[in-house]
Amino acid sequence: MRRIIPSPLFGVFLLNFPLSSFSSDNINKNDNNNNYGNSNRKTTEDLCGMYLAPSTIPGAGMGVFAGHRDIPRGDYLLTNDGDLVVPVYEMTNHVGHSKYNFLWEEYTWKAASYDGMNEEVDNVRHVKACSTGLGAAINCILPLVNVVDDYDNRRLGLSGIDIGISPDSTNSDGGNAANATTTLSVSSPGVGAFSPYHNRRWKAKRYIPAGMELYGNYGEGYFKTRSSSYGKVPLKKNYRKIDQLLKEYQRITTATTGSSSSTILSSELKKDLLIYLQNLSTIWKDSRNMNAIPQTDPLGDHAVVDWLLEQSGGSGMIHYNSSIRELDWLQEHGRCMDNIRDGISKIPHSGRGAFARRKILQGTIVAPAPLIQIPDREIFTVYGKKSQKINQEEDGNYDYDYKLVADHDKPVHHQLLLNYCFGHGESSLLLCPYGLMTSHINHDAINPNAMVVWSADDQMAHPEWREKPIEKWGTKAKAGLSFDFVALRNIERDEEITIDYGSEWEEAWQKHLQSYHDSDEMKDTNKDKLIKHHVPAFELNELVDLKLQTMEEGDYENQGLHLFCRGPYVEWYGAAGSLQNGGDHTLLVRVAGTKSQTTEIKRKDYSDWNNEEVYPCRIRQRYIPDSNNKEETKEGNDASYKYFVEVFERSDEIQQPWESSDTDEITNRRISSSTTTTQDFVWAVLFDVPRDAFYFKDQKNCRHHHQIRSFRHEMLVPDDIFPAFWRNKK
């Protein structure tokens, strides 16, 4: 699918239905007026709820259509199912602009809008969010956007990976088990091999009749920056201006031809004037306003314009009717997308899985999967870092500074997206599928119930690419190929869908299992172990009864985490007076080693996922408020603990430039040789702080999928269907 929206640049658009059926009732139906088809033949769950079929937008490839039911406004498109989202980070830093060719970029979404993405790397603008389901499949016509992203239901989690008690947990109270430290850990060879971001759900922005194409909102900025590809696509303000022009056209033609004796003249005059306006868009193709003038077939059909001006969407609704396909047509020319649903995989260490929503017969399509081509798999390589000396001229004198650049002699890992793509051992090509829940399909080398095959030629924009070398089409700015997942046998409802990823993948996975549990663990430092097995912040924040560690028991910063105190608690528990000048981010703190000398420092801004202020803090003591109560707390009542807390602000000052740098083998983070002075200014102490006052964040580059030891390998395209033209590796 190529993301294109219609405008007069693509030619005249037809109204597929008669004007009598093109009414506001089709758009603003009662939300409770659902049409689920003939229930005497099939239940709602048996009928396909979503199709992938040729888009109603010329040149856009495939589109997604509502299936055999109407979708009321506000309803979810699917029950409890959402996209998996894969973060791709710092690609230009690792690959360089000269080699950068990443078609996925046309399908990615703004990473900053996802909770937790700003904890991936230093700058969230260097992260791309690859939404592997509807987020990649749906097209966009700005005035007809009918589905919206439900931000509140996005999830971040380890998806079935157990969180256990670390064997290194200590008892700091001399045998008092009630106050023993509980260090949690994650021990799974699968962690870091799948994305923690999931459940990106979509709901109907307006009533969607059965058979209508689904349109998401790419945002006006998407089209403003792609005029060379799409032309001057009309925006919301352009449609408003054209509505004003058409209303003036109505006024002029009505006032000029208002006598009852000039009915024929009135119709002909309105037609000629409308044709004149419509022809303007063919003259000024670089005008968004002119491109918003509605085109009709035949030209000059003023009845359509009269109807459009009666609608709330005005001229922007011109393509509404043509965006609806007959269900019989979709069954013949489309492929059902919603045969599978999301769930926790039953396969150990696999994260999420795909399960049959309904019974799927042998030989039928489980799910379609359009493919995004990556001609050179090397762009997924993550490199170590090295310092590079650069010249700086100041007042005629040259000085030297240093910057970190990718060390292309030191490949250390691969992007997580590699695990979600198909490849072949004799080719540089990667084919990355997208589609409804297809990214959830896991591996079974012994008894898979599905396999991948090429889609029918009429379901691919460019089936001829299979007979051409990669260099002839690999860098095209559009996708043109597609797989189908096909059932190898009858698959029962709720059965997990699996395919065979290939013997090469299986061998790599077995080696990874061995290395994860082998004797190298004995060589790890304590910090290495903490990072390797650390529980990420997004899991810790969900554990409301977690018994938190004191600094003496273990510094969270050595576990890849940052600990914060929520803003309201900082004020409620005694620190309100420390915020100077009405909260202008200036803190008055005492200089260490002095009794009365103070200094002002600027406080950095930190916030949680709800944009509420949080403050760096650390726990000095954990206790039960009633000091006379020596009884052990009952199991599951850890929330009764209170904490003595220091709130601080950290000041980092680089004393001299560094001239060399290595990379941490665990996290791929920089180890700098510069001299840096770090000082924590404690500006408040809090007593009796409860568990829910605390908030965790992950340190940059510390999540499991950043760690070099996390598993990476592409799925394998079956050898018997992989074209000889693509085998470019000897």
N, C-alpha and C positions, 0 to 999 in steps of 0.2 A: 504494500500500500504506500502510495506517495501522497503526502499531505497537500492537497490542493482544495481551494474553495472556489465555487463558480463566480464568474463575473462575465460581462459581455466580451472579455478577452477570449473566452472559450467558445463564443458563438451564441446563437439563439437557443434558449432552453424551451422545451415543449411542456405544455400542460397536458399531462397524460390522461386526466380525467375531465369529464365535461364540467363546465363552469357551475352548473347547478349543484354539483356535489362539493364544490370548492367553497365552503362556507365557514363561518366562524364556529359553527357547531362541531366541525371536524377538529378544531383546535382547542376549544375550551369545554370539552365534555365534562359532565359531572364525574368527579373522581370515583364515585361508587358504581359507575356504569361500566362494568368489566365484561368483556366478551372472551370467554375461554374456549370457544370452539364447541364441537359436538361432544358433550360429555357422555353420550350414550355409546360412543365408540372408543374413546380414550379418556383417561383422566388427565388433569392438568399436568401432572408430573411426567406423563408419557409423551406429551407434545413438546416439540423443540421450542425452547424459549428464546433462542438467539441464533441468528444465521450469519455466516460470513459469505458474502456474495458480491458480484460486481457492483461497485458504488454507482449511485445515481449521478455522481459528479464526473463529468468527462475527464479522463486522464488521471483519475485518482486511484486506479487499481481496485482493490477490494474495500468493501465497507462492511460495517456491522449493522444488522437489522433486528428490530424487535420481532420475536417469533409469534407463536399462536396465542397471544394474550395481549390485551391492552395494559399499559402501565400507568396507573394514576400518578398524578403529581405528588412528589414526596416519597413514593415507594422506591425501595431498592431494586435495581435491575436483577439482582440475584440474592438469594437468601444466604446470609452468612458466608459469602465468598468475596474475595477481593484479590487485587493484583499483588504479586511479589515484586518488590522494587530492589534493584541491585545497584549499589553505589560504585561508580567508576571515578577514580581520583587522580589528579595531577598528570593527566596523559601527556599534555604538551611538555611538561617538565621532563618526563621520562623519554618521550619519543622525539620531540622537537617538531617545529612547525613544518619543516621541509618534507618529513615523512608522514605527516599526520593525515590520515584518510579514514574517517570514522563515521560511516553512514548512520550509525545509531544516534548520532547527535541530532538528526532530524526527528527523532522519536523520544528524546529525553525531556524531562520536566525539571523545573527549577528546584535544585536540591535544598535551598534554604527554606522551602515551604514544608519540609518533612522534619518532624520532631526527631532530634538526635543527629541529623546530618552534619550539624555544625560542630560535632565532636569527632568527626572523621579525621580531618587534617586541619592545618593551621588556618586555611582560608576556604570557607564553604563554597566560594565562587569557583574553586578549582575541582568541585565535585559535580558529577552528572548523575542524575537519578534515572535509571533505565527501568521503566514500568513495563514489565514483560507481558501484561495482559491487555485489557481494554485500553490502558493508557497509550499503548503503541498502535492499537488496531483501529480506533475510532477516527473518523475524519472530522472536519470542521467547516461549517458555514456559519459565520458569526451571527447573523440574525436568527438562525434556526437552532442555536445551541439548546439541546433538550436534556442533556445529562450533566450532572455536576459531581465533583469530587467531594466525598464526605470526609472532611479533615478529622472530625472527632473520632472516627473509628479506625484510623490507621494504628497499626500495632508494631511493636518492636520487641522481639523476644527470641529465646533460644529454641522454641518450638519442639518440646519433648525431650530436650537434653536435660538430664538430671543434675540438680545442684546438690552436692553432698557436703558432708563435714570433712574438712581437711584433717589428715592424720597428724598434721603438725599443730593442731589446736592445743593450746596450753591451759593449764589451770593456775591462774595467778593468785588464787586465794588460799593456797595451802590446803587444798582438799575440799573447799566449799564449792560443790558442783553448781550451786545456784548462780554463782558469780563467775564461773569459768568462761574464758574467752571462747567464742564460737567462730572459727575461721571457716568460711564457706569456700568451696572450690568446684570447678568444672573439670571433669576428666572424661573427655570423649574425643576420639580421633576425628569425629565428624565436625566438631565445632570449628568455625572459621571456613568451612567448605561450602556453606550455604548462607544466603543473605538473611539477616535477622529482621529485615523490613518486610512486612506483609500486611494483608487485609486492607489494601487501598480499595475502598468500596465506592460504588457509583449509585446515584439515585436520580430519579426523573425530576428535571427542573420544571417541566410542564407535562401535561397529558401527552402520552405517546401512544398512538394507535398501533395495533398489530400491523407489522409489515413496514413500518417507517424506519428509515436509516437513523442511526444514533450519531449525534454530533456533540463533541466535547469542545470546550473553550480553550483554544491555544493562546488566547490573549492577542490584543491588537499589535503588541510589540513583535510577535512572531512574524507577522506579515509585513510590518514596516521595515524589518531588516532583511526581507527576502523578495524585494521588488524585482530584482533581476531574474528570479525564478518564476514568480507568480504574476508579475505585473502589479499595477496599482489596484490592489484589492480594496473595495469600498469598506469603510469603517462605520461605526454607529452614527457619527456626526454627519457622514456623507449621505446616508439614507435619510436622515432628518431633513437635510437641505433639499434633497430631491423630492421628498414629500411636500415641502413647501412649494417647490416649483410646480409639481403636478396639481396641487390645490389651486394655484394661480391659473394653470392651464384649464382646469375645470371652470373656474370663475369666468375666464375670458370667453370660452366657448359657449357657456350658458348665457351670458349677457349678450353676446353677439348674435346668437341664433335662437333667441327665446320665443319667437312667435310660433304659433301652432301651425302656420302654413309652410314652414320650412323644415319639416322633419327630415327629409332626405338630405337636404343641404346641411343640416345640423350634423348628421352622422358622418357625411363625407368630409366636412370641415374638421371635425374632431379627429377623424382618422388621419387626414393629411398633416395636421399639426403634430399629432403624436408621432407619426413616422419621421417628421422633421427632427423632433427631439431625440428619438431613438437613433437616428443616424449620426447625431452628434458624438455618440460614444465611439463610433468607428473612426471619427476624425481625430478626436482627442483621447487616444488610448492611455495617455499618461496622466489622466485626470481621474482621481478616485470619485469625484462627484459625477462625472459623465458615466463612469462605469457602474454607477448605482441606478441609472435610469433603467426601469424594467423593460426587458425585451419580450415580445409576444410572438406567437405564431398563429395566424399571420401578423405581420407588422401592422401597427395601427389599431389593434383590437382594444378600443377604449373601454369596453365593458370590463375587461380584466383590471384596468387601472382604476375604474370606479369602485370595483370590489376591494382592491388592495387598500384604498384610502379609507375604507370603512373598518379595516382591521387595526388592532392595536399595534401590530408590527409594521404597518404601512408597506412601502415598496420592498422592504427586506423580506417579505413573505412570498415573493414571486416563485420561489422554488419549493414551497411547502408541499404542494400537491404532487409534484414530480418526484419527491423524496420518499414516497410510499410505494412499495412493491406489493403486488398481489401475492398472497401466501402460496398459491399453486406455483407461481413463478419462482419464488424462493426455494420451494422444495425441489424444483427441477434444476435450477441453476446455482443454488447455494449449498453450503455444507453446515450442518448443525454444529454449533460451538459449545453448547452447554451440557454435553453428555457427561462431563466430569465436574466434580466439586472439590473444594479445598478441605484439608484435614491434617492432623498430625500423622505422619507416616508410621506404619507398623514395623518398618525396617529399621533396625538399630542405627543410630548415628546419622540419620538421613534428614532430620528436620521435618519439613512439611511434605505431604504427599497428595496425589490426585486419586479420587475415588469415583466410581461410577454413580452418577446421579439416577440413572435408570438402567435397565437391562440393555446390554449392547450385544448384538448378534455377531457371530463369527463372520469375518470378511467385510464388515461395515466400518465406516469411519468413526473412530473414537473422538478425534478432534483434528481440525485443520491447523496448520502451523506455517504461516508465511515466514520467509527467511530474509534476514538482513545479512548481506555479504560483507565480510572483512577480508580483502584480498591478501593482506600480509599479517599473519598472526603475530608477528613481532611487535606490533603496536600494543599488545597486551603485556609486554614485558615490563617489569618493575626493576629498576636498577639501583645499585648503591649510589652513594653520593661522594663527591670529591670537591675540594676547594679549587677555585680557579682565580688566579691573580688578574686584577684589572687595573688599568691606569686611570688616575683621576688628575685633572689639571686644575690648579688653583693658583691664580696670580702668576701664571707663567711657569710654575713649578709642578713637576709631576710627583704624585704620591701614589701609593699602592693600597688597594683594598682587595677584599676577597669575597667571592660569592660561591654558594653551593650549586653545583651542576650535576647532572646525571653522569655517572661513570659507566660508559657503555662497554667497558671491559669487565664489568662486574654485575652481571644479571643476578638478581637475588630472589625474585618471585614473579608472580603473574597476577594480573587483575582478577578479581573474583568472577567477573563476567565470563571468563574462559570456561568455567564449569557449566555454564548454561548454553554453550555453543557446540555445534557438531564440527568435526574435522576429519582428516585422513592422514595417515602416516606418510604418504607420498605427496602431500600437497601443502602449500603455504596457506591455503584458503580455510576460512572459518565461516560457517553458516549458523547464524544465531536465530533461533525460532522465537516468535511471539504469538500469542493467542490465548484464549481463555483457559487458564490453569495448566497449559501445556508445560510450563516451566516447573511444575510440581511433580512431573512424572519421574519416578525413580528407577533404579537399576535392579535387574534380577538376571543373573547369568544362567540360572538353572531352569526356571519355569516362568519366563515372561508371558504375559497375556496379550501383548501388543507389539507392533513393529512399525518402523518408519518406511514409507514408500513415497515416490514422487507423486505429487498431485496430478490430476488430469491436465492436459495442455491448456484447455480452455479456462482453467482455474489459476493459471500463471500468466503474468504479463509478458514474460520473456522465456518461454521454454527452450527457445533456440540457443540460449546461453550454454546449455549443456553440451553443445557441439562446437564451442569456441574456447580458445585459451583464455585464462583468467585475465591476462593483460588487456584483452579486447573489451571486457565489460565490467571488470571488478571494481573500477573506480567510478562507475556511473552513479549519479546522485539520486538513485531510486532503486527500490527493491523489485525483483522480477521473478523470484522462484518461490516454491512452496512445497512443504512436506504434508503428508497426511499420516496421522497415527491410526493404524488399522488393527482391529481385533483379530488375534490368532485363533481364538476360540470364543464361545459364548462367555460373556463377562456379566456376572450377576450384580444387581444393585448393591452399592456400598462396598464392592470389592475394590481393592487398591489396584490402580493401573501401573504396570511396569513394562519396561522394554530392556533389551540387552544392550548396554552401552558399548560392548565390544571387548574382545580378549585383551587388548592393549590397556584399556581402562581398568579392567579387572586386575591385571597384573600390577599396575601402578598402585591401585588401592590396597592390595595385599602387602606390598612393600611399605606403604604408608602405615598400615596397622602395625607391622613389625617394628618400624622405626619409632613409632609413638610410644611403645611400651618397652623398648629395649634398654640396654644398660646406659644409654646416653643420659637417661634421667639421673643417674648417679653422679654425672659430671656437672649437672646444672648447679649454679649457685642458688642460694635461697631466694634471691630476687628473681632469677630466671624462673624458678618454680612458681613463684607467686604470679608472675605475668602469664606464664603458660596456662595456669589453672584458674586465673582470676575470674570472679563473677562480675560481669559488666554492670555498669551503673543502672541501666534500664531494667535489670532484674532486681537489684538491691532496692531500688525505689519502690518496688511492689511488695517487699517483705516488711509489712508494717510491724511485726513482732520481733524483728531482728535485734539481737543483742549486739550493740555496737562496740567496737574496740577502742580502748584508750591508746594514747601515743606509746605508753610503756609496753602494751601488748602487741602493737603492730601499727606502723604508719600506713594509712591507706594510700599515700602517694607512692609507696614502694610496690603497690599492687595495681598500678595503672589507673588510679582513681583520684578524684579530687572531692573533698568533703566540704559542704556548704551548710550554712544555717539560713533558713527562710527569713525574709525581711520582717514580717510581723512579729515573729518570735524574738528577734534581736531587740526590737523595741519593747515588747511586753516584758521581757526578762531583764531589763535594766540598762540597755545601751542607748536609749533615745537621746540622752544628753551628750553622747559622744559625737553625734552627727552635727557638725558645725554649720552655721549660716543657713539654716533652713534646708539642709540636705543638698548643698551645692557640690557634693563629692569631695569636700575638703575635710580631712580628719586631723585633729589635734592629738599628737601622740608624744609620749615621753621618750627622750633619747636614752637608749640603753647605756647603763653604767653611770647614770646621773640620777640625782634625787628629784630635781625640779625642772631641769632643762627640757623644754618641749620644742617640737617642730611640726610644721604642717605638711601633710602629704596628700596627694590627689588619689582618691579612691577609684579603682577601675570598676566598670560596670559588668556585673554578672547577672544572669537571669535564668530561670527554669524554662521549661517548654511552654509555660503559660505566660511568659514574659513578666513574671513576678520577680522582684529583686531577691537575690541571695548573696550571702557574704561568706568568704573563705573562713573556715573555723577548724578547730581541732579539739578532740576530747581529752581532757586531763584525768577525769575520774568518773566512774560509773558507780551508782549506789542506789539503795532502796531508801526512799525519803524518811521512813520511820526507823531511826538508827537502833531503836530498842528491839525491833523485830528481826530476830536472827533466823527465823524459819525460812526454809527454802521456798522460793516461789513455785507455784504449780506449773506444770508443763503447759506451754502455750500462753503464758502470762508474762512474757518478757517485756511487754510494753509498759509494765509497772516501774521499770528502771528509769531513773533520772540521771542527768549528766551535768558535770561541771565542765564548762566550755570556754575556750579562748577564741575570740574573734580577732582576726589579724588582717593586715594588708601587706603584701609582699612587694619588695622593691628589688629589682634586678638592675645592676649596673655593670656593663662590660668595661673592664679596665684597659684592655688592649686587644687589638684585632687578632683573630686566630689565623694561622697559616696552613693548618692541615686539619683534616677531619676524617673520622672513620664512621662506620655504621654499626649500630647495635645489631647483633646477629639475631636477636629475638624479635625486636619490634621494627627494625629498619629505621630507627630514629637516629638523628645525628649525635655523635659524641664529639663535642667541640674541644679543641685544645686552647681556646681562649680563656683568659682569666676573668671570671665573673664573680662579683660580690652580690650575694643574696642576703637580704635581711628581712625578717618578718617583724612588722610593727604590731604588737598586740594593742588594740585600742578599746577592747571591752572584754569583761569576764561575765559569764552568765551562770546562774545556779538553777537547779531543778528543771533543766531543759528536757522536754519529753522526746520520745523517738520521732514523732511526726514533724518535729522542727527541722530535721536533717534532710539534706538532698545531695545525691551523688551525681557527679559527672565523670565520663570517661576521659582520660588523657588522650590527646591527639595521637593518632597512629597506634593505639594500644589495643583496639578491639581485636578479637580473635582472627578476623579475616585479614587483618594487616600483618599478622605474625607470619614470619617466613616459614614456619613449620606447618602451617595450615595446608590442607590438601588442594592440589590443582591438577586438573586434567580435563580436556575436552571429551565429549561423547564422540563415538566413532560412527561415521556414515558407513552402512554395510558395503563391503567391497564390491559386491555384484551390481550395485546401482551407482557407484561413483564413476563419473565419466573419465575416460582416458585422457581427454584434452586438459584436464585439471591437474594431472600428476606431474607437477613441475619440480619435485624434489627427487634427487637421485639417491 
